[in-house]
């Protein structure tokens, strides 16, 4: 089983320090621990080659040529954050998307580099709502906008935060809709009903990438187990391990350090 992860890799500035980021970064690397992954992204020459080499040691990277890389400055307060776009990056074209041949596809844009119509290029992809409801204001601040949710019925699995889900009007259900609410209770909605769930209790130093991890792990779990409840337990367990250990230790398989209550 091999997955294609689509979305722009980003340069994130947190407390004045540059670090790699983007939904495709976290989804792709975390999923690489469990199965084969190719990350499809659009970056400029300003993306650090050292970062690209490190990512490529875990997952194959197909980098479409962009004029610049998406760059964000992030400010955290508890589980909330404020994001300012220093560079919006470039959109991934339909022609570029049409070169992707993997059957298992996760679409995880950061902010508009993949359009709602582009979802139709793929057969039942998984996707994160985040990059579809984000809007870049003229002052650079990243806010949320309302969208028409009709295109979501073409997806297999959709992940959204509670706040992002409120931005969806005219919702057409995908096969599985997972709505998370930080450390609070979340819900999985299917055409057959609802399943509520509570994230595992862990000591979280940095929540960045939690939703991206959950989406990737749930998508993989459903394909692996072919059973929603078992896939959900797998996704919750592994997301907790990632949050407890941090990305690098998680990828090094140091699961014994995770204490999940």
N, C-alpha and C positions, 0 to 999 in steps of 0.2 A: 504494500500500500504506500503510495507516494502522494504527497500533497503539494499543491502550488499555493503559495502565500503571496497575495498581491497588495501592495501599498508602499508608500514612500518611506524610505529610511530617513530619519531626521537627525539633525544636530541639535541637541537640547542643552540649554545653559541653565544649570541649577546652582544657586548660590555662587555664581560667577565661574563655575567650572563646567567645561564642555564634556558631554557624554553622549554616546549613541542612544537613539530612541526611535519611536514610531511603533505603531501597532504591529506592523509586519516584522519588526525587529524582535519584539517579545514573543509574538505568536510563533514565528519561525524558529527561533532558537530553542524555545521550550519544547515545541513539538519535535525538534530534531533529536531529542533524547529518546523518543519512542518510535519514530519512523522516518522515512526519507522525505526531505523537504527541499523545494526550490523556491527562493524568494525572488519575486519579480518587482522591480522598483525603478524609480527614475531619480537620478541624482546628478549633481554637477561635479566639476573638477575640484570643488572646494570640500567634497566629502573626504575625510582622512583615509588614506590608503591603508594605514595600519588597522583601522577599524574594519575595513572591508576584508582584509586578509584574515582577521580574527573570526569574523562572521562566516567566511568561506570555509573555515576549518570545521564548522558544524553543519552548514547547509550550503548547497549550491546557490550562487547569486547571479541572476541575470539583471544587469544594470543598464536600463535604457538611458541614453545620453540626454541630460537636461542642461539648461542654461545656468541653473543654480540648484542648491539643495535646500529643502525645507528646513528652516531653523526657527526654534522656539526658545523663549525664555519662560521658565516656570517658577511660580511662587506658591509654596504649600502652606496650608493652615489646617492641621488635623487631617481629615479625610478629603477636604476640599482643596482646590487649587485654582489659581488664576494663570492663564496662558496668554502670552503675547507673541505674535508672529513677527520675527525679524526678517524672514524671507519666506514667501508662500510656496516656493518650489514650483515645479511644472506638473501639468496634468499628464497622465498616461493615455496615449491616444488609442482609439478603437483598433487601428491597424497593429499597434504594439500588443494590445490585449489578445488579438486574434492569433498571435503566434504561440500562445500558451496551450499546450496539448494535454496536460494532466487532467484526469477525470475528477479527482478530488480537489476542489478549489475553495480557498478561504479568502474572501475579499475584506481587507482591513485597512481602509484609507485613513489618513490623519485629518484631512480637510479638503474634500472636493476634488482630489486628483483622479477619482473614479466617479463617474456620474451614475445616476439611477438607471438610465437606459443601458449603460454598459453591463449591468447585471444580467441582461437578457442574452449576452454573448455566450454565457455559460449555462450548462444544464444543472439546475438545482445546486447552486453554490451555497456555502456557508458565508455569513457576513456579520460584521460589526456595524451597528447603527451609527457609532460615534462620528465617523468621517463624513456621513451623509447629512447630519443635522448641524454640524459645525459651520459657523460663518465667520469670515475674517473681516473685521471692521476696518474702516479707513485709518483709525488710530493704532491698528495692529492688534488690538485685543480680540481674543477668540471667544465668541458667544455662540448661543444656540438659536436655530431658526426652525420654524414649522415646515414640515414636508408632507407630501401626500404619500401615504403608506401602501398604495396599491401595488407597487413593484415588489413588495416583500413576499407576496404569495409565490413568486418565482424562486424563492430561496428554500433551502433545506433547513438550515439552522440559523437563527438570528440571535445575537446577543445585544443587549441594551442595558444601560443604567436606568434607574427609575426616572431621573431627571431628563435623560434623552428620550425616553419612551413617551413622556408628556408632549413632546414636540411632533408626534406622529398623528396625523389626521387621516380619516378614511382608511383605517388599518385593514389590510387583507392578510390573514394569518399565513405564515410559512408553515412548514411541517412541525417545527419546534421553535418556540419563542422563549428565550431565557432572559428574564429581567432581574438584574442584581441591584442590591442597595447597600453597597459597602459591606460593613460587618453585620448589617441587619438582615432580616429574613427576606429572601427572594422568592421568585415564582417561575416555574416552567409551564408554559401554556401550549397545549396541542388542541387539535380539533376534537379530541376525545375528553378533554378535561384539563385540570390544573394539578400541579405538584408543588407544594411549598417546600423550601429548604432553608437551612441555616448554615452559613459558612463556618468552617472549622475555626476554633479559637486558637490563635497563635500570636506570638509577640511580633508585631509587624513594625519594622523600622522604616520601610519605604514601600508604600502601596503601588508604586508605579508599575504598570504592566499586569495588574491583577485581572482586569477584565479581558485583556488580550490572551492571557494564559488560560483563563476559564473557557473562552470561546474555542481556542485551539484544542484543548484537552477534551472538551465535550464533543467536538466534531470528530476527533479521533476515537473517542470512547464509543460513540454511537456506531461508527463503522466497524470497530473491533468487536464489540459485544452484541450489537444488534438488539439491545435492550436499554430503553431510556433510563430506568431507575439505576441500573448497574453503571451505565455511562456517567450519570450524574454523580454518583458516589465517587467514581474514579476521578472525575474532573475536580470535585471539591477536595479530595485528598491530595491530589497532585498540586493544585493551586496553593493549598496551605503549605505544602513542603517548599514550593518556590518562594513564598512570602517569608517563611521562617529562615530558609537558608540563604536567600539571595540568588541571583541568576547564575553567577559563576559556580558556586558550590552545588547548586541544583544540577547543573550540567555535568559536574564531576561526579554525580551520583552519590553524594554524601548524605543519603537519606537517614542514616542512623543518627544524625544530629537534630533531626526534626522531632519536636515534642508537640504532638497534636492532642488537644483535649476536647 
